[in-house]
Amino acid sequence: PKRELIRVVRNAENEIKLDKTSKAPGRGAYLCPNSGCLERAFKTRALERALEHKVDDTVWAQLKEELSGIDG
């Protein structure tokens, strides 16, 4: 279900971050709430395709750190 997923959003300033409210404006993509999903998205570049923007390594590291606090 969509409510169980974590939204990643690219806003108008091309900043990419986790959207904990699932209501932030911008282009969004959904991941399951575990670090394995983020790793798969990194390896296949699925998140970059969904957000239509390159995701820098520093952003990947930041997303991984933020997701580890949510990881269940």
mmCIF file of the N, C-alpha and C atoms, coordinates in Angstrom:
data_MODEL
# 
_entry.id   MODEL 
# 
loop_
_atom_site.group_PDB 
_atom_site.id 
_atom_site.type_symbol 
_atom_site.label_atom_id 
_atom_site.label_alt_id 
_atom_site.label_comp_id 
_atom_site.label_asym_id 
_atom_site.label_entity_id 
_atom_site.label_seq_id 
_atom_site.pdbx_PDB_ins_code 
_atom_site.Cartn_x 
_atom_site.Cartn_y 
_atom_site.Cartn_z 
_atom_site.occupancy 
_atom_site.B_iso_or_equiv 
_atom_site.pdbx_formal_charge 
_atom_site.auth_seq_id 
_atom_site.auth_comp_id 
_atom_site.auth_asym_id 
_atom_site.auth_atom_id 
_atom_site.pdbx_PDB_model_num 
ATOM 1   N N  . PRO A 1 1  ? 0.818  -1.209 0.000   1.00 0.00 ? 1  PRO A N  1 
ATOM 2   C CA . PRO A 1 1  ? 0.000  0.000  0.000   1.00 0.00 ? 1  PRO A CA 1 
ATOM 3   C C  . PRO A 1 1  ? 0.861  1.272  0.000   1.00 0.00 ? 1  PRO A C  1 
ATOM 4   N N  . LYS A 1 2  ? 0.362  2.273  -0.651  1.00 0.00 ? 2  LYS A N  1 
ATOM 5   C CA . LYS A 1 2  ? 1.090  3.527  -0.804  1.00 0.00 ? 2  LYS A CA 1 
ATOM 6   C C  . LYS A 1 2  ? 1.471  4.150  0.535   1.00 0.00 ? 2  LYS A C  1 
ATOM 7   N N  . ARG A 1 3  ? 0.640  4.024  1.537   1.00 0.00 ? 3  ARG A N  1 
ATOM 8   C CA . ARG A 1 3  ? 0.919  4.621  2.851   1.00 0.00 ? 3  ARG A CA 1 
ATOM 9   C C  . ARG A 1 3  ? 2.131  3.992  3.537   1.00 0.00 ? 3  ARG A C  1 
ATOM 10  N N  . GLU A 1 4  ? 2.486  2.798  3.137   1.00 0.00 ? 4  GLU A N  1 
ATOM 11  C CA . GLU A 1 4  ? 3.635  2.116  3.744   1.00 0.00 ? 4  GLU A CA 1 
ATOM 12  C C  . GLU A 1 4  ? 4.945  2.450  3.031   1.00 0.00 ? 4  GLU A C  1 
ATOM 13  N N  . LEU A 1 5  ? 4.864  3.165  1.919   1.00 0.00 ? 5  LEU A N  1 
ATOM 14  C CA . LEU A 1 5  ? 6.057  3.495  1.147   1.00 0.00 ? 5  LEU A CA 1 
ATOM 15  C C  . LEU A 1 5  ? 6.640  4.843  1.572   1.00 0.00 ? 5  LEU A C  1 
ATOM 16  N N  . ILE A 1 6  ? 7.903  5.041  1.259   1.00 0.00 ? 6  ILE A N  1 
ATOM 17  C CA . ILE A 1 6  ? 8.593  6.289  1.544   1.00 0.00 ? 6  ILE A CA 1 
ATOM 18  C C  . ILE A 1 6  ? 8.724  7.052  0.240   1.00 0.00 ? 6  ILE A C  1 
ATOM 19  N N  . ARG A 1 7  ? 8.378  8.332  0.259   1.00 0.00 ? 7  ARG A N  1 
ATOM 20  C CA . ARG A 1 7  ? 8.451  9.149  -0.946  1.00 0.00 ? 7  ARG A CA 1 
ATOM 21  C C  . ARG A 1 7  ? 9.772  9.912  -0.965  1.00 0.00 ? 7  ARG A C  1 
ATOM 22  N N  . VAL A 1 8  ? 10.397 9.906  -2.116  1.00 0.00 ? 8  VAL A N  1 
ATOM 23  C CA . VAL A 1 8  ? 11.583 10.719 -2.367  1.00 0.00 ? 8  VAL A CA 1 
ATOM 24  C C  . VAL A 1 8  ? 11.153 11.762 -3.380  1.00 0.00 ? 8  VAL A C  1 
ATOM 25  N N  . VAL A 1 9  ? 11.499 13.020 -3.139  1.00 0.00 ? 9  VAL A N  1 
ATOM 26  C CA . VAL A 1 9  ? 11.013 14.099 -3.995  1.00 0.00 ? 9  VAL A CA 1 
ATOM 27  C C  . VAL A 1 9  ? 12.161 14.954 -4.510  1.00 0.00 ? 9  VAL A C  1 
ATOM 28  N N  . ARG A 1 10 ? 11.993 15.429 -5.758  1.00 0.00 ? 10 ARG A N  1 
ATOM 29  C CA . ARG A 1 10 ? 12.892 16.432 -6.334  1.00 0.00 ? 10 ARG A CA 1 
ATOM 30  C C  . ARG A 1 10 ? 12.085 17.705 -6.468  1.00 0.00 ? 10 ARG A C  1 
ATOM 31  N N  . ASN A 1 11 ? 12.507 18.748 -5.746  1.00 0.00 ? 11 ASN A N  1 
ATOM 32  C CA . ASN A 1 11 ? 11.733 19.983 -5.761  1.00 0.00 ? 11 ASN A CA 1 
ATOM 33  C C  . ASN A 1 11 ? 12.173 20.902 -6.901  1.00 0.00 ? 11 ASN A C  1 
ATOM 34  N N  . ALA A 1 12 ? 11.615 22.101 -6.961  1.00 0.00 ? 12 ALA A N  1 
ATOM 35  C CA . ALA A 1 12 ? 11.885 23.044 -8.046  1.00 0.00 ? 12 ALA A CA 1 
ATOM 36  C C  . ALA A 1 12 ? 13.347 23.475 -8.091  1.00 0.00 ? 12 ALA A C  1 
ATOM 37  N N  . GLU A 1 13 ? 14.038 23.411 -6.962  1.00 0.00 ? 13 GLU A N  1 
ATOM 38  C CA . GLU A 1 13 ? 15.453 23.782 -6.901  1.00 0.00 ? 13 GLU A CA 1 
ATOM 39  C C  . GLU A 1 13 ? 16.359 22.576 -7.191  1.00 0.00 ? 13 GLU A C  1 
ATOM 40  N N  . ASN A 1 14 ? 15.767 21.465 -7.625  1.00 0.00 ? 14 ASN A N  1 
ATOM 41  C CA . ASN A 1 14 ? 16.462 20.211 -7.929  1.00 0.00 ? 14 ASN A CA 1 
ATOM 42  C C  . ASN A 1 14 ? 17.122 19.590 -6.707  1.00 0.00 ? 14 ASN A C  1 
ATOM 43  N N  . GLU A 1 15 ? 16.612 19.882 -5.528  1.00 0.00 ? 15 GLU A N  1 
ATOM 44  C CA . GLU A 1 15 ? 17.066 19.217 -4.306  1.00 0.00 ? 15 GLU A CA 1 
ATOM 45  C C  . GLU A 1 15 ? 16.306 17.905 -4.186  1.00 0.00 ? 15 GLU A C  1 
ATOM 46  N N  . ILE A 1 16 ? 17.014 16.849 -3.835  1.00 0.00 ? 16 ILE A N  1 
ATOM 47  C CA . ILE A 1 16 ? 16.396 15.538 -3.691  1.00 0.00 ? 16 ILE A CA 1 
ATOM 48  C C  . ILE A 1 16 ? 16.466 15.144 -2.230  1.00 0.00 ? 16 ILE A C  1 
ATOM 49  N N  . LYS A 1 17 ? 15.302 14.796 -1.651  1.00 0.00 ? 17 LYS A N  1 
ATOM 50  C CA . LYS A 1 17 ? 15.267 14.421 -0.240  1.00 0.00 ? 17 LYS A CA 1 
ATOM 51  C C  . LYS A 1 17 ? 14.054 13.541 0.047   1.00 0.00 ? 17 LYS A C  1 
ATOM 52  N N  . LEU A 1 18 ? 14.069 12.921 1.221   1.00 0.00 ? 18 LEU A N  1 
ATOM 53  C CA . LEU A 1 18 ? 12.920 12.127 1.650   1.00 0.00 ? 18 LEU A CA 1 
ATOM 54  C C  . LEU A 1 18 ? 11.773 13.062 1.982   1.00 0.00 ? 18 LEU A C  1 
ATOM 55  N N  . ASP A 1 19 ? 10.585 12.670 1.603   1.00 0.00 ? 19 ASP A N  1 
ATOM 56  C CA . ASP A 1 19 ? 9.381  13.436 1.899   1.00 0.00 ? 19 ASP A CA 1 
ATOM 57  C C  . ASP A 1 19 ? 8.585  12.651 2.929   1.00 0.00 ? 19 ASP A C  1 
ATOM 58  N N  . LYS A 1 20 ? 8.786  12.977 4.178   1.00 0.00 ? 20 LYS A N  1 
ATOM 59  C CA . LYS A 1 20 ? 8.144  12.224 5.255   1.00 0.00 ? 20 LYS A CA 1 
ATOM 60  C C  . LYS A 1 20 ? 6.648  12.474 5.343   1.00 0.00 ? 20 LYS A C  1 
ATOM 61  N N  . THR A 1 21 ? 6.173  13.584 4.763   1.00 0.00 ? 21 THR A N  1 
ATOM 62  C CA . THR A 1 21 ? 4.743  13.879 4.789   1.00 0.00 ? 21 THR A CA 1 
ATOM 63  C C  . THR A 1 21 ? 4.005  13.332 3.575   1.00 0.00 ? 21 THR A C  1 
ATOM 64  N N  . SER A 1 22 ? 4.757  12.975 2.532   1.00 0.00 ? 22 SER A N  1 
ATOM 65  C CA . SER A 1 22 ? 4.199  12.531 1.240   1.00 0.00 ? 22 SER A CA 1 
ATOM 66  C C  . SER A 1 22 ? 3.349  13.603 0.581   1.00 0.00 ? 22 SER A C  1 
ATOM 67  N N  . LYS A 1 23 ? 3.585  14.870 0.934   1.00 0.00 ? 23 LYS A N  1 
ATOM 68  C CA . LYS A 1 23 ? 2.796  15.965 0.372   1.00 0.00 ? 23 LYS A CA 1 
ATOM 69  C C  . LYS A 1 23 ? 3.661  17.089 -0.180  1.00 0.00 ? 23 LYS A C  1 
ATOM 70  N N  . ALA A 1 24 ? 4.993  16.948 -0.141  1.00 0.00 ? 24 ALA A N  1 
ATOM 71  C CA . ALA A 1 24 ? 5.869  18.013 -0.623  1.00 0.00 ? 24 ALA A CA 1 
ATOM 72  C C  . ALA A 1 24 ? 5.702  18.182 -2.132  1.00 0.00 ? 24 ALA A C  1 
ATOM 73  N N  . PRO A 1 25 ? 5.727  19.424 -2.607  1.00 0.00 ? 25 PRO A N  1 
ATOM 74  C CA . PRO A 1 25 ? 5.605  19.635 -4.047  1.00 0.00 ? 25 PRO A CA 1 
ATOM 75  C C  . PRO A 1 25 ? 6.856  19.179 -4.778  1.00 0.00 ? 25 PRO A C  1 
ATOM 76  N N  . GLY A 1 26 ? 6.673  18.715 -5.980  1.00 0.00 ? 26 GLY A N  1 
ATOM 77  C CA . GLY A 1 26 ? 7.794  18.284 -6.801  1.00 0.00 ? 26 GLY A CA 1 
ATOM 78  C C  . GLY A 1 26 ? 7.559  16.902 -7.375  1.00 0.00 ? 26 GLY A C  1 
ATOM 79  N N  . ARG A 1 27 ? 8.521  16.454 -8.149  1.00 0.00 ? 27 ARG A N  1 
ATOM 80  C CA . ARG A 1 27 ? 8.434  15.135 -8.767  1.00 0.00 ? 27 ARG A CA 1 
ATOM 81  C C  . ARG A 1 27 ? 8.837  14.092 -7.743  1.00 0.00 ? 27 ARG A C  1 
ATOM 82  N N  . GLY A 1 28 ? 8.007  13.108 -7.541  1.00 0.00 ? 28 GLY A N  1 
ATOM 83  C CA . GLY A 1 28 ? 8.252  12.115 -6.506  1.00 0.00 ? 28 GLY A CA 1 
ATOM 84  C C  . GLY A 1 28 ? 8.403  10.703 -7.025  1.00 0.00 ? 28 GLY A C  1 
ATOM 85  N N  . ALA A 1 29 ? 9.024  9.889  -6.190  1.00 0.00 ? 29 ALA A N  1 
ATOM 86  C CA . ALA A 1 29 ? 9.169  8.461  -6.444  1.00 0.00 ? 29 ALA A CA 1 
ATOM 87  C C  . ALA A 1 29 ? 8.997  7.756  -5.114  1.00 0.00 ? 29 ALA A C  1 
ATOM 88  N N  . TYR A 1 30 ? 8.520  6.537  -5.137  1.00 0.00 ? 30 TYR A N  1 
ATOM 89  C CA . TYR A 1 30 ? 8.248  5.797  -3.911  1.00 0.00 ? 30 TYR A CA 1 
ATOM 90  C C  . TYR A 1 30 ? 9.179  4.603  -3.765  1.00 0.00 ? 30 TYR A C  1 
ATOM 91  N N  . LEU A 1 31 ? 9.612  4.384  -2.528  1.00 0.00 ? 31 LEU A N  1 
ATOM 92  C CA . LEU A 1 31 ? 10.464 3.241  -2.180  1.00 0.00 ? 31 LEU A CA 1 
ATOM 93  C C  . LEU A 1 31 ? 9.853  2.516  -0.997  1.00 0.00 ? 31 LEU A C  1 
ATOM 94  N N  . CYS A 1 32 ? 10.105 1.219  -0.913  1.00 0.00 ? 32 CYS A N  1 
ATOM 95  C CA . CYS A 1 32 ? 9.693  0.507  0.287   1.00 0.00 ? 32 CYS A CA 1 
ATOM 96  C C  . CYS A 1 32 ? 10.607 0.964  1.436   1.00 0.00 ? 32 CYS A C  1 
ATOM 97  N N  . PRO A 1 33 ? 10.137 0.910  2.662   1.00 0.00 ? 33 PRO A N  1 
ATOM 98  C CA . PRO A 1 33 ? 10.873 1.509  3.787   1.00 0.00 ? 33 PRO A CA 1 
ATOM 99  C C  . PRO A 1 33 ? 12.014 0.652  4.335   1.00 0.00 ? 33 PRO A C  1 
ATOM 100 N N  . ASN A 1 34 ? 12.912 0.205  3.461   1.00 0.00 ? 34 ASN A N  1 
ATOM 101 C CA . ASN A 1 34 ? 14.106 -0.484 3.950   1.00 0.00 ? 34 ASN A CA 1 
ATOM 102 C C  . ASN A 1 34 ? 15.288 -0.151 3.047   1.00 0.00 ? 34 ASN A C  1 
ATOM 103 N N  . SER A 1 35 ? 16.465 -0.284 3.585   1.00 0.00 ? 35 SER A N  1 
ATOM 104 C CA . SER A 1 35 ? 17.669 0.119  2.856   1.00 0.00 ? 35 SER A CA 1 
ATOM 105 C C  . SER A 1 35 ? 17.914 -0.747 1.626   1.00 0.00 ? 35 SER A C  1 
ATOM 106 N N  . GLY A 1 36 ? 17.395 -1.960 1.591   1.00 0.00 ? 36 GLY A N  1 
ATOM 107 C CA . GLY A 1 36 ? 17.550 -2.824 0.427   1.00 0.00 ? 36 GLY A CA 1 
ATOM 108 C C  . GLY A 1 36 ? 16.915 -2.224 -0.820  1.00 0.00 ? 36 GLY A C  1 
ATOM 109 N N  . CYS A 1 37 ? 15.780 -1.593 -0.667  1.00 0.00 ? 37 CYS A N  1 
ATOM 110 C CA . CYS A 1 37 ? 15.116 -0.952 -1.808  1.00 0.00 ? 37 CYS A CA 1 
ATOM 111 C C  . CYS A 1 37 ? 15.953 0.206  -2.338  1.00 0.00 ? 37 CYS A C  1 
ATOM 112 N N  . LEU A 1 38 ? 16.538 0.975  -1.430  1.00 0.00 ? 38 LEU A N  1 
ATOM 113 C CA . LEU A 1 38 ? 17.382 2.083  -1.854  1.00 0.00 ? 38 LEU A CA 1 
ATOM 114 C C  . LEU A 1 38 ? 18.622 1.568  -2.580  1.00 0.00 ? 38 LEU A C  1 
ATOM 115 N N  . GLU A 1 39 ? 19.193 0.482  -2.094  1.00 0.00 ? 39 GLU A N  1 
ATOM 116 C CA . GLU A 1 39 ? 20.363 -0.107 -2.750  1.00 0.00 ? 39 GLU A CA 1 
ATOM 117 C C  . GLU A 1 39 ? 20.026 -0.570 -4.166  1.00 0.00 ? 39 GLU A C  1 
ATOM 118 N N  . ARG A 1 40 ? 18.865 -1.213 -4.335  1.00 0.00 ? 40 ARG A N  1 
ATOM 119 C CA . ARG A 1 40 ? 18.441 -1.648 -5.671  1.00 0.00 ? 40 ARG A CA 1 
ATOM 120 C C  . ARG A 1 40 ? 18.202 -0.452 -6.585  1.00 0.00 ? 40 ARG A C  1 
ATOM 121 N N  . ALA A 1 41 ? 17.590 0.606  -6.041  1.00 0.00 ? 41 ALA A N  1 
ATOM 122 C CA . ALA A 1 41 ? 17.342 1.820  -6.824  1.00 0.00 ? 41 ALA A CA 1 
ATOM 123 C C  . ALA A 1 41 ? 18.657 2.463  -7.247  1.00 0.00 ? 41 ALA A C  1 
ATOM 124 N N  . PHE A 1 42 ? 19.677 2.383  -6.383  1.00 0.00 ? 42 PHE A N  1 
ATOM 125 C CA . PHE A 1 42 ? 20.989 2.926  -6.700  1.00 0.00 ? 42 PHE A CA 1 
ATOM 126 C C  . PHE A 1 42 ? 21.650 2.116  -7.819  1.00 0.00 ? 42 PHE A C  1 
ATOM 127 N N  . LYS A 1 43 ? 21.643 0.809  -7.697  1.00 0.00 ? 43 LYS A N  1 
ATOM 128 C CA . LYS A 1 43 ? 22.314 -0.053 -8.674  1.00 0.00 ? 43 LYS A CA 1 
ATOM 129 C C  . LYS A 1 43 ? 21.679 0.025  -10.054 1.00 0.00 ? 43 LYS A C  1 
ATOM 130 N N  . THR A 1 44 ? 20.365 0.135  -10.107 1.00 0.00 ? 44 THR A N  1 
ATOM 131 C CA . THR A 1 44 ? 19.664 0.148  -11.392 1.00 0.00 ? 44 THR A CA 1 
ATOM 132 C C  . THR A 1 44 ? 19.378 1.558  -11.900 1.00 0.00 ? 44 THR A C  1 
ATOM 133 N N  . ARG A 1 45 ? 19.711 2.566  -11.088 1.00 0.00 ? 45 ARG A N  1 
ATOM 134 C CA . ARG A 1 45 ? 19.441 3.978  -11.406 1.00 0.00 ? 45 ARG A CA 1 
ATOM 135 C C  . ARG A 1 45 ? 17.949 4.248  -11.587 1.00 0.00 ? 45 ARG A C  1 
ATOM 136 N N  . ALA A 1 46 ? 17.131 3.446  -10.952 1.00 0.00 ? 46 ALA A N  1 
ATOM 137 C CA . ALA A 1 46 ? 15.679 3.586  -11.066 1.00 0.00 ? 46 ALA A CA 1 
ATOM 138 C C  . ALA A 1 46 ? 15.199 4.916  -10.485 1.00 0.00 ? 46 ALA A C  1 
ATOM 139 N N  . LEU A 1 47 ? 15.812 5.339  -9.392  1.00 0.00 ? 47 LEU A N  1 
ATOM 140 C CA . LEU A 1 47 ? 15.400 6.601  -8.769  1.00 0.00 ? 47 LEU A CA 1 
ATOM 141 C C  . LEU A 1 47 ? 15.724 7.775  -9.690  1.00 0.00 ? 47 LEU A C  1 
ATOM 142 N N  . GLU A 1 48 ? 16.862 7.731  -10.352 1.00 0.00 ? 48 GLU A N  1 
ATOM 143 C CA . GLU A 1 48 ? 17.223 8.797  -11.292 1.00 0.00 ? 48 GLU A CA 1 
ATOM 144 C C  . GLU A 1 48 ? 16.232 8.872  -12.448 1.00 0.00 ? 48 GLU A C  1 
ATOM 145 N N  . ARG A 1 49 ? 15.824 7.719  -12.937 1.00 0.00 ? 49 ARG A N  1 
ATOM 146 C CA . ARG A 1 49 ? 14.851 7.710  -14.033 1.00 0.00 ? 49 ARG A CA 1 
ATOM 147 C C  . ARG A 1 49 ? 13.504 8.248  -13.563 1.00 0.00 ? 49 ARG A C  1 
ATOM 148 N N  . ALA A 1 50 ? 13.091 7.861  -12.369 1.00 0.00 ? 50 ALA A N  1 
ATOM 149 C CA . ALA A 1 50 ? 11.791 8.305  -11.858 1.00 0.00 ? 50 ALA A CA 1 
ATOM 150 C C  . ALA A 1 50 ? 11.774 9.804  -11.572 1.00 0.00 ? 50 ALA A C  1 
ATOM 151 N N  . LEU A 1 51 ? 12.880 10.316 -11.057 1.00 0.00 ? 51 LEU A N  1 
ATOM 152 C CA . LEU A 1 51 ? 12.942 11.736 -10.726 1.00 0.00 ? 51 LEU A CA 1 
ATOM 153 C C  . LEU A 1 51 ? 13.399 12.598 -11.902 1.00 0.00 ? 51 LEU A C  1 
ATOM 154 N N  . GLU A 1 52 ? 13.824 11.942 -12.980 1.00 0.00 ? 52 GLU A N  1 
ATOM 155 C CA . GLU A 1 52 ? 14.302 12.623 -14.177 1.00 0.00 ? 52 GLU A CA 1 
ATOM 156 C C  . GLU A 1 52 ? 15.428 13.597 -13.853 1.00 0.00 ? 52 GLU A C  1 
ATOM 157 N N  . HIS A 1 53 ? 16.362 13.147 -13.003 1.00 0.00 ? 53 HIS A N  1 
ATOM 158 C CA . HIS A 1 53 ? 17.488 13.985 -12.591 1.00 0.00 ? 53 HIS A CA 1 
ATOM 159 C C  . HIS A 1 53 ? 18.587 13.093 -12.034 1.00 0.00 ? 53 HIS A C  1 
ATOM 160 N N  . LYS A 1 54 ? 19.848 13.474 -12.278 1.00 0.00 ? 54 LYS A N  1 
ATOM 161 C CA . LYS A 1 54 ? 20.968 12.712 -11.738 1.00 0.00 ? 54 LYS A CA 1 
ATOM 162 C C  . LYS A 1 54 ? 21.018 12.880 -10.225 1.00 0.00 ? 54 LYS A C  1 
ATOM 163 N N  . VAL A 1 55 ? 21.247 11.781 -9.529  1.00 0.00 ? 55 VAL A N  1 
ATOM 164 C CA . VAL A 1 55 ? 21.355 11.798 -8.067  1.00 0.00 ? 55 VAL A CA 1 
ATOM 165 C C  . VAL A 1 55 ? 22.833 11.635 -7.716  1.00 0.00 ? 55 VAL A C  1 
ATOM 166 N N  . ASP A 1 56 ? 23.420 12.683 -7.126  1.00 0.00 ? 56 ASP A N  1 
ATOM 167 C CA . ASP A 1 56 ? 24.838 12.656 -6.757  1.00 0.00 ? 56 ASP A CA 1 
ATOM 168 C C  . ASP A 1 56 ? 25.099 11.644 -5.642  1.00 0.00 ? 56 ASP A C  1 
ATOM 169 N N  . ASP A 1 57 ? 26.341 11.206 -5.549  1.00 0.00 ? 57 ASP A N  1 
ATOM 170 C CA . ASP A 1 57 ? 26.726 10.243 -4.514  1.00 0.00 ? 57 ASP A CA 1 
ATOM 171 C C  . ASP A 1 57 ? 26.478 10.778 -3.111  1.00 0.00 ? 57 ASP A C  1 
ATOM 172 N N  . THR A 1 58 ? 26.667 12.078 -2.909  1.00 0.00 ? 58 THR A N  1 
ATOM 173 C CA . THR A 1 58 ? 26.417 12.651 -1.582  1.00 0.00 ? 58 THR A CA 1 
ATOM 174 C C  . THR A 1 58 ? 24.938 12.581 -1.222  1.00 0.00 ? 58 THR A C  1 
ATOM 175 N N  . VAL A 1 59 ? 24.081 12.752 -2.223  1.00 0.00 ? 59 VAL A N  1 
ATOM 176 C CA . VAL A 1 59 ? 22.634 12.654 -1.980  1.00 0.00 ? 59 VAL A CA 1 
ATOM 177 C C  . VAL A 1 59 ? 22.265 11.208 -1.667  1.00 0.00 ? 59 VAL A C  1 
ATOM 178 N N  . TRP A 1 60 ? 22.875 10.244 -2.390  1.00 0.00 ? 60 TRP A N  1 
ATOM 179 C CA . TRP A 1 60 ? 22.614 8.824  -2.105  1.00 0.00 ? 60 TRP A CA 1 
ATOM 180 C C  . TRP A 1 60 ? 22.977 8.517  -0.655  1.00 0.00 ? 60 TRP A C  1 
ATOM 181 N N  . ALA A 1 61 ? 24.144 9.012  -0.223  1.00 0.00 ? 61 ALA A N  1 
ATOM 182 C CA . ALA A 1 61 ? 24.593 8.756  1.148   1.00 0.00 ? 61 ALA A CA 1 
ATOM 183 C C  . ALA A 1 61 ? 23.634 9.377  2.151   1.00 0.00 ? 61 ALA A C  1 
ATOM 184 N N  . GLN A 1 62 ? 23.168 10.581 1.865   1.00 0.00 ? 62 GLN A N  1 
ATOM 185 C CA . GLN A 1 62 ? 22.227 11.254 2.762   1.00 0.00 ? 62 GLN A CA 1 
ATOM 186 C C  . GLN A 1 62 ? 20.898 10.495 2.820   1.00 0.00 ? 62 GLN A C  1 
ATOM 187 N N  . LEU A 1 63 ? 20.397 10.044 1.678   1.00 0.00 ? 63 LEU A N  1 
ATOM 188 C CA . LEU A 1 63 ? 19.147 9.284  1.655   1.00 0.00 ? 63 LEU A CA 1 
ATOM 189 C C  . LEU A 1 63 ? 19.302 7.988  2.442   1.00 0.00 ? 63 LEU A C  1 
ATOM 190 N N  . LYS A 1 64 ? 20.442 7.332  2.268   1.00 0.00 ? 64 LYS A N  1 
ATOM 191 C CA . LYS A 1 64 ? 20.682 6.076  2.985   1.00 0.00 ? 64 LYS A CA 1 
ATOM 192 C C  . LYS A 1 64 ? 20.707 6.314  4.491   1.00 0.00 ? 64 LYS A C  1 
ATOM 193 N N  . GLU A 1 65 ? 21.343 7.402  4.918   1.00 0.00 ? 65 GLU A N  1 
ATOM 194 C CA . GLU A 1 65 ? 21.406 7.725  6.344   1.00 0.00 ? 65 GLU A CA 1 
ATOM 195 C C  . GLU A 1 65 ? 20.018 8.027  6.912   1.00 0.00 ? 65 GLU A C  1 
ATOM 196 N N  . GLU A 1 66 ? 19.238 8.844  6.162   1.00 0.00 ? 66 GLU A N  1 
ATOM 197 C CA . GLU A 1 66 ? 17.885 9.180  6.615   1.00 0.00 ? 66 GLU A CA 1 
ATOM 198 C C  . GLU A 1 66 ? 16.989 7.950  6.648   1.00 0.00 ? 66 GLU A C  1 
ATOM 199 N N  . LEU A 1 67 ? 17.124 7.087  5.657   1.00 0.00 ? 67 LEU A N  1 
ATOM 200 C CA . LEU A 1 67 ? 16.299 5.887  5.577   1.00 0.00 ? 67 LEU A CA 1 
ATOM 201 C C  . LEU A 1 67 ? 16.647 4.901  6.673   1.00 0.00 ? 67 LEU A C  1 
ATOM 202 N N  . SER A 1 68 ? 17.908 4.890  7.102   1.00 0.00 ? 68 SER A N  1 
ATOM 203 C CA . SER A 1 68 ? 18.304 3.958  8.167   1.00 0.00 ? 68 SER A CA 1 
ATOM 204 C C  . SER A 1 68 ? 17.587 4.293  9.475   1.00 0.00 ? 68 SER A C  1 
ATOM 205 N N  . GLY A 1 69 ? 17.198 5.546  9.665   1.00 0.00 ? 69 GLY A N  1 
ATOM 206 C CA . GLY A 1 69 ? 16.424 5.919  10.845  1.00 0.00 ? 69 GLY A CA 1 
ATOM 207 C C  . GLY A 1 69 ? 14.979 5.449  10.778  1.00 0.00 ? 69 GLY A C  1 
ATOM 208 N N  . ILE A 1 70 ? 14.505 5.195  9.560   1.00 0.00 ? 70 ILE A N  1 
ATOM 209 C CA . ILE A 1 70 ? 13.124 4.731  9.351   1.00 0.00 ? 70 ILE A CA 1 
ATOM 210 C C  . ILE A 1 70 ? 13.068 3.240  9.166   1.00 0.00 ? 70 ILE A C  1 
ATOM 211 N N  . ASP A 1 71 ? 14.160 2.664  8.668   1.00 0.00 ? 71 ASP A N  1 
ATOM 212 C CA . ASP A 1 71 ? 14.250 1.250  8.300   1.00 0.00 ? 71 ASP A CA 1 
ATOM 213 C C  . ASP A 1 71 ? 13.633 0.351  9.353   1.00 0.00 ? 71 ASP A C  1 
ATOM 214 N N  . GLY A 1 72 ? 12.709 -0.471 8.911   1.00 0.00 ? 72 GLY A N  1 
ATOM 215 C CA . GLY A 1 72 ? 12.038 -1.360 9.840   1.00 0.00 ? 72 GLY A CA 1 
ATOM 216 C C  . GLY A 1 72 ? 12.245 -2.729 9.477   1.00 0.00 ? 72 GLY A C  1 
# 
